[in-house]
Amino acid sequence: MEQKRKMRAAGPIRITLPAKVAYSPDALKESIASVMERIGCPKCFSGADCFFQMERSFVLDASLNADPSPQPSRAVTGFAARQSHEYTVGLSQGVKHDINRVYRAVDKVIDIIGAHPCISGFDILFKDVLQTIVIPENLEAQAFDQRF
């Protein structure tokens, strides 16, 4: 167990949230702390892109009780079917290295998307590096890679 704590995560991580967590900013922040502890960095939010997604896949048993499906609804890489309820958030070095500032950033994201007091119905990807390529009418591609 101790060895797992020392291991640092890199790359995308999917976190599927039940509604009762997404409806509570405090529970959401607790979930962030739990995930960060699990991936080996309890005091910050760096080194991994974390995709917080609402539970959407369920399995019904014979009594019609709904349990979350062990299969995610889509892969974390690519986000091929992006929808209007998905947001990408880039965190600066000074924010992602301080878990208390991450919590404040969560509040700011909630303020912007206007889903007070919760993030239910929204999927949020917190990224270490924002990478975007835009191709305008003149076909002069522009890359916007931003490490904060």
N, C-alpha and C positions, 0 to 999 in steps of 0.2 A: 504494500500500500504506500509506504513512504517513497519508494522508487517512482510510483506513478505521479506523486505530487511534484517531484523534481523534474519530470518530463514536461517540456514546453510544447505547446501546440503550434502548428503553422498551417496555413491554408484555411479553407472554409469550414465552418462548423454550423450545423443546423440545430436550432433549438425550437422544438414544437411546444407551443404554450396552450394549456387548457384555458377556457374562457375565464375561469375564476382568477387566474394569474393575470391575464391580459386586462381584466377589468379593474385591477388594483395596481396603481403605480408602485406602492410599497412592496407588493408581492413580486412585481416585475423586477424591481431592484434586488430583492432577495434572490431571485432566480439568476440574475446576472452574477451576483457574488458566488452562488453555488457553482455555476458553470466555470467561472474563473478559477475557483479553488480546484475544481476537478481537472482542469487542463494545466494546472501548475503555476498559476500566477494570481494569487488571491487579492493582490493590491492594485492590479491594473487590468487593462482591457486591450492589450497589445499583442501583436504577433499573429493574430488570427482574424479572419473576416467572420463575423457572427451574424447569422441570418435567423431572426426571430420570426417564426411563422405560426399562425393560428392553427390549432388542430382542425383538420378538414377531412381526414380519412378515418372512418370508423368501421368496426365490425360489430354486427348485431348477433347476440347469442339466441338460443331457442326461446328464451323468455323476453326477447326484444330489448335487452339491456345493451346499451351502446358502450363499447370500449374502443379506445384509440387503436387504429391499425398499426401494426409494427412497420408497415411500409409507408414511407413519406409520400406526399402527394406529387412531388416532382423533385428532381435533383437540385442540389444547392448550386452546383456549377452551371453557369450559363443563364439561369433564370429566363429560359426561353419564352415562357408565356407570361411575361411581365404584364401586370394589370395596374389600373389606377390606384389600387389600394396598397401598392408596394412602394416603399421609399428606400433610397440609399443615403446613408449618412457617413460622411468622412469625419473622423475624429483627429484633432491635432495631437502632436506628441505630448504637449502639456496636459491635455485632457485625458487621453487614453492611458497615461501612466499614473493616474490618480483616481482610484475608484470612486471617491466622493465627487470628483468633477464629472465622472461618467454618469453618476446618478443625477447630477444637475443637468447634464446634457440630455438625458432621457426626458426630464421635465420640459426642456426647451423644444424637443421634438414633438412631444404631446401638444405643446402650445401651438406649434406651427400647423400640425395636421388637424388641430381643432377637435380632437376626439375626447375631450375632457369627460371624466378624469382618467380615461384608460386608453389603451391602444387596441382594443378589441376590433377585429375586422381589418386590421392593417398588418402587413408584413414589413419588417424593417431590417435592412442589411446594414450593419455597422462595418465599414471597410477601413483597412489600414492604408490602402492606396486607391485613389479614384482614377480609373483609366477609362477614357471615353474617346472615341474617334467620331468626328463629325464630317460629313461629306455634303457640302452645299451644292447649289445649282451649277456652279462653275467647275465642279469635280475636283477642286483643290482640297484634298483631305487634310484635316488638321487633327493632331493628337493632343489630347489634354490629359497628361499624367501628372497627378498632383499627390505628392507625399507631404502631409502637413507637418 
